[in-house]
Amino acid sequence: MIAGEEVHLSPGAALRYAGLPQPELVAADAQSRMIPAALEAALAADPTRPTLVLLQAGDIHSGDSDPFAELIPIAHRYGAWVHVDGAIGLWQAASPSLRHLVAGVELADSWTTDAHKTLNAPYDCGLIIVRDERAHRAAMAMHGPHIDDFNDGLGQPFDFVPEMSRRARGVPVWAVLRSLGRRGVAELVDQMALRARELAVRIAALPGAVTCTRIAIRASLARCPSTCGADLPAQGTRDVLGSAARAVMPGVGAHVAPMAYARD
Ligand SMILES: *Cc1c(COP(=O)(O)O)cnc(C)c1O
């Protein structure tokens, strides 16, 4: 697996479960976006190995997304499978005004996203979407005498997921999508992005704080160089940012959950 250096922790954990090596990291820019020339160099170094290129829609720190339209054709030229971790950011594709932030994401081979984040569906409603049904089925389906009897020709849910026994997580997701509708989802996403930008503006107005990332759907919005110098312990930085976020909360409406953390 090749991933950008800001990759989320969960893909590395998934590789560990399977006993596979950790992702090979390639350089990202200040907005946590993978640099196309760096991807090309990593692929060219060993062009025949089977490779999964992991990209991100909505980086956990910057909120920004990889330049899919540039990166995905490079990966495909080397025969790599491209997966997009779109836990939060993939939902920007549902908004006509934010869609440009994930331009080209549709070129990937598979995508994951979370209904339990943006859509507020109950835990744990993760979604995976795979372009090639045959590849999906070949990877996940199980066969054996005691289950082939269930086969009615339509396929079984467990042909597409790791678990054989699972509750009907699709029902709450369906209910949320059915009640919001296409326009409701777009409005929800637009509101999230608007609140993130408002929060950034208000935090930047606090003494000593500067916003340090371009604001997309979510963001680690600010750092406080004057109040939280490098010599301040992480907990101190966290406290300052946490109280700043709480201070601006009433002004930006009810749908913001401040999460403050320290990072170099
Ligand atoms: C939350 C998140 C994950 C992990 O998803 P879970 O549904 O909590 O397992 C992975 N990647 C990103 C970018 C996330 O925000």
Ligand as a Chemical Component Dictionary entry (heavy atoms), coordinates in Angstrom:
data_LIG
# 
_chem_comp.id                   LIG 
_chem_comp.type                 NON-POLYMER 
_chem_comp.pdbx_formal_charge   0 
_chem_comp.three_letter_code    LIG 
# 
loop_
_chem_comp_atom.comp_id 
_chem_comp_atom.atom_id 
_chem_comp_atom.alt_atom_id 
_chem_comp_atom.type_symbol 
_chem_comp_atom.charge 
_chem_comp_atom.model_Cartn_x 
_chem_comp_atom.model_Cartn_y 
_chem_comp_atom.model_Cartn_z 
_chem_comp_atom.pdbx_ordinal 
LIG C1 C1 C 0 -13.212 8.345  11.320 1  
LIG C2 C2 C 0 -12.218 8.106  10.238 2  
LIG C3 C3 C 0 -11.787 6.802  9.960  3  
LIG C4 C4 C 0 -12.212 5.618  10.792 4  
LIG O1 O1 O 0 -13.562 5.339  10.577 5  
LIG P1 P1 P 0 -14.404 4.531  11.684 6  
LIG O2 O2 O 0 -15.746 4.464  11.077 7  
LIG O3 O3 O 0 -14.361 5.348  12.943 8  
LIG O4 O4 O 0 -13.742 3.211  11.834 9  
LIG C5 C5 C 0 -10.909 6.611  8.910  10 
LIG N1 N1 N 0 -10.485 7.647  8.172  11 
LIG C6 C6 C 0 -10.879 8.924  8.411  12 
LIG C7 C7 C 0 -10.361 10.030 7.534  13 
LIG C8 C8 C 0 -11.761 9.202  9.448  14 
LIG O5 O5 O 0 -12.155 10.465 9.686  15 
# 
loop_
_chem_comp_bond.comp_id 
_chem_comp_bond.atom_id_1 
_chem_comp_bond.atom_id_2 
_chem_comp_bond.value_order 
_chem_comp_bond.pdbx_ordinal 
LIG C1 C2 SING 1  
LIG C2 C3 SING 2  
LIG C2 C8 DOUB 3  
LIG C3 C4 SING 4  
LIG C3 C5 DOUB 5  
LIG C4 O1 SING 6  
LIG O1 P1 SING 7  
LIG P1 O2 DOUB 8  
LIG P1 O3 SING 9  
LIG P1 O4 SING 10 
LIG C5 N1 SING 11 
LIG N1 C6 DOUB 12 
LIG C6 C7 SING 13 
LIG C6 C8 SING 14 
LIG C8 O5 SING 15 
# 
